[in-house]
């Protein structure tokens, strides 16, 4: 999973922004988004940075939930809430 390529996209005022990165490089992407938002010459603002970081966080949360389900199922510890009673 560590070598998987990821991307964030944003379309703003007819411009298409694409940020590509590898799994594990999320902190560097956040730093890049901050730099773009702070740069007055950049068309990306803080709202755009927030939207893109939200996209990344949402994807990461989904991946973590899937990984947790897989790990728990493999160990026999995963049960649906209705089955846990």
N, CA, C and O atoms as a GROMACS GRO file, in nm:
protein
  340
    1UNK      N    1   0.081  -0.119   0.000
    1UNK     CA    2   0.000   0.000   0.000
    1UNK      C    3   0.086   0.126   0.000
    1UNK      O    4   0.041   0.230  -0.049
    2UNK      N    5   0.208   0.120   0.053
    2UNK     CA    6   0.292   0.238   0.066
    2UNK      C    7   0.336   0.297  -0.069
    2UNK      O    8   0.370   0.415  -0.076
    3UNK      N    9   0.335   0.216  -0.175
    3UNK     CA   10   0.379   0.265  -0.305
    3UNK      C   11   0.264   0.315  -0.392
    3UNK      O   12   0.286   0.352  -0.508
    4UNK      N   13   0.144   0.316  -0.339
    4UNK     CA   14   0.028   0.358  -0.417
    4UNK      C   15   0.033   0.507  -0.445
    4UNK      O   16   0.063   0.588  -0.357
    5UNK      N   17   0.003   0.542  -0.569
    5UNK     CA   18  -0.002   0.682  -0.609
    5UNK      C   19  -0.140   0.738  -0.575
    5UNK      O   20  -0.242   0.671  -0.594
    6UNK      N   21  -0.142   0.859  -0.526
    6UNK     CA   22  -0.267   0.927  -0.488
    6UNK      C   23  -0.272   1.060  -0.560
    6UNK      O   24  -0.171   1.110  -0.609
    7UNK      N   25  -0.391   1.118  -0.565
    7UNK     CA   26  -0.401   1.253  -0.620
    7UNK      C   27  -0.519   1.327  -0.561
    7UNK      O   28  -0.620   1.267  -0.523
    8UNK      N   29  -0.504   1.457  -0.555
    8UNK     CA   30  -0.610   1.548  -0.515
    8UNK      C   31  -0.637   1.639  -0.634
    8UNK      O   32  -0.544   1.682  -0.702
    9UNK      N   33  -0.763   1.668  -0.658
    9UNK     CA   34  -0.797   1.755  -0.771
    9UNK      C   35  -0.891   1.865  -0.726
    9UNK      O   36  -0.971   1.849  -0.634
   10UNK      N   37  -0.879   1.978  -0.794
   10UNK     CA   38  -0.966   2.092  -0.769
   10UNK      C   39  -0.983   2.168  -0.899
   10UNK      O   40  -0.886   2.193  -0.971
   11UNK      N   41  -1.106   2.204  -0.930
   11UNK     CA   42  -1.134   2.290  -1.045
   11UNK      C   43  -1.185   2.421  -0.991
   11UNK      O   44  -1.284   2.426  -0.918
   12UNK      N   45  -1.116   2.530  -1.028
   12UNK     CA   46  -1.151   2.662  -0.978
   12UNK      C   47  -1.136   2.764  -1.090
   12UNK      O   48  -1.028   2.778  -1.148
   13UNK      N   49  -1.244   2.833  -1.120
   13UNK     CA   50  -1.244   2.937  -1.224
   13UNK      C   51  -1.182   2.889  -1.355
   13UNK      O   52  -1.102   2.958  -1.416
   14UNK      N   53  -1.221   2.770  -1.395
   14UNK     CA   54  -1.172   2.716  -1.522
   14UNK      C   55  -1.031   2.658  -1.516
   14UNK      O   56  -0.982   2.608  -1.617
   15UNK      N   57  -0.967   2.664  -1.402
   15UNK     CA   58  -0.833   2.606  -1.385
   15UNK      C   59  -0.845   2.471  -1.316
   15UNK      O   60  -0.927   2.452  -1.226
   16UNK      N   61  -0.763   2.377  -1.360
   16UNK     CA   62  -0.763   2.243  -1.304
   16UNK      C   63  -0.634   2.225  -1.225
   16UNK      O   64  -0.524   2.237  -1.280
   17UNK      N   65  -0.646   2.196  -1.096
   17UNK     CA   66  -0.530   2.176  -1.010
   17UNK      C   67  -0.521   2.029  -0.974
   17UNK      O   68  -0.620   1.968  -0.934
   18UNK      N   69  -0.404   1.973  -0.989
   18UNK     CA   70  -0.380   1.832  -0.961
   18UNK      C   71  -0.256   1.820  -0.874
   18UNK      O   72  -0.148   1.868  -0.911
   19UNK      N   73  -0.271   1.756  -0.760
   19UNK     CA   74  -0.160   1.731  -0.668
   19UNK      C   75  -0.144   1.580  -0.659
   19UNK      O   76  -0.233   1.510  -0.609
   20UNK      N   77  -0.032   1.528  -0.707
   20UNK     CA   78  -0.003   1.384  -0.700
   20UNK      C   79   0.100   1.359  -0.592
   20UNK      O   80   0.194   1.436  -0.572
   21UNK      N   81   0.078   1.248  -0.522
   21UNK     CA   82   0.168   1.211  -0.413
   21UNK      C   83   0.156   1.062  -0.386
   21UNK      O   84   0.065   0.996  -0.437
   22UNK      N   85   0.246   1.011  -0.308
   22UNK     CA   86   0.244   0.870  -0.270
   22UNK      C   87   0.193   0.858  -0.126
   22UNK      O   88   0.206   0.951  -0.046
   23UNK      N   89   0.137   0.745  -0.096
   23UNK     CA   90   0.092   0.717   0.039
   23UNK      C   91   0.209   0.739   0.136
   23UNK      O   92   0.321   0.693   0.111
   24UNK      N   93   0.183   0.807   0.244
   24UNK     CA   94   0.288   0.838   0.341
   24UNK      C   95   0.344   0.978   0.325
   24UNK      O   96   0.417   1.025   0.413
   25UNK      N   97   0.312   1.045   0.215
   25UNK     CA   98   0.362   1.180   0.190
   25UNK      C   99   0.256   1.287   0.220
   25UNK      O  100   0.268   1.401   0.174
   26UNK      N  101   0.155   1.252   0.296
   26UNK     CA  102   0.044   1.343   0.323
   26UNK      C  103   0.090   1.471   0.394
   26UNK      O  104   0.040   1.579   0.362
   27UNK      N  105   0.183   1.460   0.487
   27UNK     CA  106   0.231   1.580   0.559
   27UNK      C  107   0.297   1.678   0.462
   27UNK      O  108   0.280   1.799   0.477
   28UNK      N  109   0.372   1.628   0.366
   28UNK     CA  110   0.437   1.714   0.267
   28UNK      C  111   0.333   1.782   0.179
   28UNK      O  112   0.349   1.898   0.141
   29UNK      N  113   0.225   1.711   0.146
   29UNK     CA  114   0.119   1.771   0.066
   29UNK      C  115   0.052   1.883   0.143
   29UNK      O  116   0.024   1.989   0.087
   30UNK      N  117   0.027   1.861   0.272
   30UNK     CA  118  -0.033   1.966   0.356
   30UNK      C  119   0.057   2.089   0.358
   30UNK      O  120   0.008   2.201   0.349
   31UNK      N  121   0.187   2.068   0.371
   31UNK     CA  122   0.281   2.180   0.370
   31UNK      C  123   0.277   2.255   0.237
   31UNK      O  124   0.285   2.378   0.235
   32UNK      N  125   0.264   2.182   0.128
   32UNK     CA  126   0.254   2.245  -0.004
   32UNK      C  127   0.125   2.327  -0.014
   32UNK      O  128   0.127   2.438  -0.066
   33UNK      N  129   0.014   2.272   0.035
   33UNK     CA  130  -0.112   2.345   0.033
   33UNK      C  131  -0.104   2.472   0.116
   33UNK      O  132  -0.158   2.576   0.076
   34UNK      N  133  -0.037   2.466   0.231
   34UNK     CA  134  -0.019   2.583   0.314
   34UNK      C  135   0.063   2.688   0.240
   34UNK      O  136   0.027   2.806   0.239
   35UNK      N  137   0.171   2.645   0.178
   35UNK     CA  138   0.256   2.739   0.103
   35UNK      C  139   0.179   2.806  -0.010
   35UNK      O  140   0.192   2.927  -0.032
   36UNK      N  141   0.097   2.728  -0.081
   36UNK     CA  142   0.016   2.785  -0.190
   36UNK      C  143  -0.085   2.886  -0.136
   36UNK      O  144  -0.104   2.992  -0.194
   37UNK      N  145  -0.150   2.852  -0.024
   37UNK     CA  146  -0.250   2.941   0.034
   37UNK      C  147  -0.188   3.071   0.085
   37UNK      O  148  -0.251   3.176   0.080
   38UNK      N  149  -0.065   3.065   0.134
   38UNK     CA  150   0.004   3.184   0.186
   38UNK      C  151   0.064   3.269   0.075
   38UNK      O  152   0.094   3.387   0.098
   39UNK      N  153   0.083   3.214  -0.042
   39UNK     CA  154   0.147   3.285  -0.154
   39UNK      C  155   0.046   3.376  -0.224
   39UNK      O  156  -0.050   3.327  -0.283
   40UNK      N  157   0.067   3.508  -0.219
   40UNK     CA  158  -0.028   3.600  -0.284
   40UNK      C  159  -0.032   3.582  -0.436
   40UNK      O  160  -0.130   3.622  -0.499
   41UNK      N  161   0.070   3.525  -0.495
   41UNK     CA  162   0.072   3.503  -0.640
   41UNK      C  163  -0.006   3.378  -0.680
   41UNK      O  164  -0.033   3.356  -0.798
   42UNK      N  165  -0.041   3.296  -0.582
   42UNK     CA  166  -0.114   3.172  -0.609
   42UNK      C  167  -0.264   3.198  -0.610
   42UNK      O  168  -0.316   3.276  -0.530
   43UNK      N  169  -0.334   3.133  -0.702
   43UNK     CA  170  -0.480   3.145  -0.708
   43UNK      C  171  -0.548   3.060  -0.601
   43UNK      O  172  -0.667   3.079  -0.574
   44UNK      N  173  -0.474   2.968  -0.540
   44UNK     CA  174  -0.532   2.885  -0.435
   44UNK      C  175  -0.535   2.962  -0.304
   44UNK      O  176  -0.437   3.025  -0.265
   45UNK      N  177  -0.648   2.957  -0.236
   45UNK     CA  178  -0.660   3.027  -0.108
   45UNK      C  179  -0.680   2.925   0.005
   45UNK      O  180  -0.672   2.804  -0.017
   46UNK      N  181  -0.705   2.976   0.126
   46UNK     CA  182  -0.718   2.888   0.241
   46UNK      C  183  -0.838   2.794   0.230
   46UNK      O  184  -0.833   2.680   0.274
   47UNK      N  185  -0.947   2.843   0.171
   47UNK     CA  186  -1.063   2.757   0.152
   47UNK      C  187  -1.028   2.640   0.061
   47UNK      O  188  -1.064   2.525   0.089
   48UNK      N  189  -0.957   2.669  -0.048
   48UNK     CA  190  -0.915   2.562  -0.140
   48UNK      C  191  -0.826   2.460  -0.068
   48UNK      O  192  -0.842   2.340  -0.086
   49UNK      N  193  -0.733   2.510   0.012
   49UNK     CA  194  -0.644   2.422   0.088
   49UNK      C  195  -0.725   2.334   0.184
   49UNK      O  196  -0.695   2.216   0.201
   50UNK      N  197  -0.826   2.393   0.245
   50UNK     CA  198  -0.911   2.317   0.337
   50UNK      C  199  -0.989   2.208   0.263
   50UNK      O  200  -1.001   2.096   0.311
   51UNK      N  201  -1.043   2.243   0.146
   51UNK     CA  202  -1.118   2.146   0.067
   51UNK      C  203  -1.027   2.029   0.026
   51UNK      O  204  -1.066   1.913   0.038
   52UNK      N  205  -0.908   2.060  -0.021
   52UNK     CA  206  -0.815   1.956  -0.065
   52UNK      C  207  -0.768   1.870   0.052
   52UNK      O  208  -0.758   1.748   0.039
   53UNK      N  209  -0.740   1.932   0.167
   53UNK     CA  210  -0.697   1.853   0.282
   53UNK      C  211  -0.812   1.768   0.335
   53UNK      O  212  -0.790   1.659   0.387
   54UNK      N  213  -0.935   1.818   0.322
   54UNK     CA  214  -1.052   1.738   0.361
   54UNK      C  215  -1.064   1.615   0.271
   54UNK      O  216  -1.093   1.505   0.318
   55UNK      N  217  -1.044   1.634   0.142
   55UNK     CA  218  -1.046   1.520   0.049
   55UNK      C  219  -0.946   1.414   0.093
   55UNK      O  220  -0.978   1.295   0.097
   56UNK      N  221  -0.826   1.458   0.127
   56UNK     CA  222  -0.722   1.365   0.168
   56UNK      C  223  -0.761   1.295   0.298
   56UNK      O  224  -0.745   1.173   0.309
   57UNK      N  225  -0.810   1.369   0.394
   57UNK     CA  226  -0.849   1.310   0.522
   57UNK      C  227  -0.962   1.211   0.507
   57UNK      O  228  -0.963   1.107   0.572
   58UNK      N  229  -1.058   1.244   0.422
   58UNK     CA  230  -1.172   1.155   0.399
   58UNK      C  231  -1.124   1.023   0.338
   58UNK      O  232  -1.168   0.915   0.379
   59UNK      N  233  -1.034   1.031   0.242
   59UNK     CA  234  -0.979   0.910   0.180
   59UNK      C  235  -0.902   0.828   0.282
   59UNK      O  236  -0.916   0.706   0.287
   60UNK      N  237  -0.820   0.895   0.363
   60UNK     CA  238  -0.741   0.823   0.462
   60UNK      C  239  -0.830   0.754   0.565
   60UNK      O  240  -0.801   0.642   0.606
   61UNK      N  241  -0.938   0.820   0.607
   61UNK     CA  242  -1.029   0.759   0.704
   61UNK      C  243  -1.093   0.633   0.646
   61UNK      O  244  -1.104   0.532   0.715
   62UNK      N  245  -1.134   0.640   0.521
   62UNK     CA  246  -1.193   0.522   0.456
   62UNK      C  247  -1.094   0.407   0.446
   62UNK      O  248  -1.129   0.292   0.468
   63UNK      N  249  -0.970   0.440   0.412
   63UNK     CA  250  -0.867   0.336   0.401
   63UNK      C  251  -0.837   0.273   0.538
   63UNK      O  252  -0.818   0.152   0.549
   64UNK      N  253  -0.835   0.356   0.641
   64UNK     CA  254  -0.809   0.304   0.776
   64UNK      C  255  -0.923   0.215   0.823
   64UNK      O  256  -0.898   0.113   0.887
   65UNK      N  257  -1.047   0.253   0.794
   65UNK     CA  258  -1.160   0.169   0.832
   65UNK      C  259  -1.154   0.034   0.762
   65UNK      O  260  -1.178  -0.070   0.823
   66UNK      N  261  -1.122   0.035   0.632
   66UNK     CA  262  -1.112  -0.090   0.556
   66UNK      C  263  -1.000  -0.176   0.612
   66UNK      O  264  -1.016  -0.298   0.625
   67UNK      N  265  -0.887  -0.116   0.644
   67UNK     CA  266  -0.774  -0.191   0.700
   67UNK      C  267  -0.810  -0.251   0.836
   67UNK      O  268  -0.777  -0.366   0.864
   68UNK      N  269  -0.878  -0.174   0.919
   68UNK     CA  270  -0.919  -0.222   1.050
   68UNK      C  271  -1.015  -0.340   1.037
   68UNK      O  272  -1.001  -0.440   1.107
   69UNK      N  273  -1.112  -0.328   0.946
   69UNK     CA  274  -1.206  -0.439   0.925
   69UNK      C  275  -1.133  -0.565   0.880
   69UNK      O  276  -1.161  -0.675   0.928
   70UNK      N  277  -1.039  -0.548   0.788
   70UNK     CA  278  -0.962  -0.662   0.738
   70UNK      C  279  -0.882  -0.727   0.850
   70UNK      O  280  -0.883  -0.850   0.864
   71UNK      N  281  -0.814  -0.647   0.929
   71UNK     CA  282  -0.732  -0.700   1.039
   71UNK      C  283  -0.818  -0.770   1.143
   71UNK      O  284  -0.784  -0.879   1.190
   72UNK      N  285  -0.930  -0.707   1.178
   72UNK     CA  286  -1.016  -0.768   1.279
   72UNK      C  287  -1.083  -0.895   1.228
   72UNK      O  288  -1.098  -0.992   1.302
   73UNK      N  289  -1.123  -0.894   1.102
   73UNK     CA  290  -1.185  -1.013   1.045
   73UNK      C  291  -1.086  -1.129   1.041
   73UNK      O  292  -1.122  -1.243   1.067
   74UNK      N  293  -0.961  -1.098   1.008
   74UNK     CA  294  -0.859  -1.202   1.002
   74UNK      C  295  -0.831  -1.262   1.140
   74UNK      O  296  -0.797  -1.379   1.151
   75UNK      N  297  -0.846  -1.180   1.243
   75UNK     CA  298  -0.821  -1.230   1.378
   75UNK      C  299  -0.947  -1.286   1.444
   75UNK      O  300  -0.942  -1.335   1.557
   76UNK      N  301  -1.059  -1.278   1.373
   76UNK     CA  302  -1.185  -1.329   1.429
   76UNK      C  303  -1.251  -1.234   1.526
   76UNK      O  304  -1.350  -1.269   1.590
   77UNK      N  305  -1.196  -1.113   1.539
   77UNK     CA  306  -1.248  -1.017   1.636
   77UNK      C  307  -1.350  -0.920   1.581
   77UNK      O  308  -1.402  -0.838   1.656
   78UNK      N  309  -1.380  -0.927   1.453
   78UNK     CA  310  -1.474  -0.832   1.393
   78UNK      C  311  -1.614  -0.888   1.393
   78UNK      O  312  -1.637  -0.996   1.339
   79UNK      N  313  -1.706  -0.817   1.454
   79UNK     CA  314  -1.847  -0.853   1.450
   79UNK      C  315  -1.927  -0.728   1.423
   79UNK      O  316  -1.889  -0.618   1.463
   80UNK      N  317  -2.037  -0.744   1.357
   80UNK     CA  318  -2.127  -0.633   1.337
   80UNK      C  319  -2.184  -0.593   1.472
   80UNK      O  320  -2.191  -0.675   1.563
   81UNK      N  321  -2.224  -0.467   1.484
   81UNK     CA  322  -2.277  -0.418   1.612
   81UNK      C  323  -2.392  -0.503   1.662
   81UNK      O  324  -2.402  -0.530   1.781
   82UNK      N  325  -2.480  -0.547   1.571
   82UNK     CA  326  -2.594  -0.628   1.610
   82UNK      C  327  -2.551  -0.765   1.662
   82UNK      O  328  -2.621  -0.826   1.743
   83UNK      N  329  -2.435  -0.815   1.616
   83UNK     CA  330  -2.386  -0.946   1.658
   83UNK      C  331  -2.306  -0.940   1.788
   83UNK      O  332  -2.278  -1.044   1.848
   84UNK      N  333  -2.270  -0.820   1.831
   84UNK     CA  334  -2.182  -0.805   1.945
   84UNK      C  335  -2.253  -0.822   2.078
   84UNK      O  336  -2.188  -0.829   2.182
   85UNK      N  337  -2.384  -0.829   2.077
   85UNK     CA  338  -2.459  -0.839   2.205
   85UNK      C  339  -2.465  -0.979   2.257
   85UNK      O  340  -2.524  -1.002   2.362
   0.00000   0.00000   0.00000
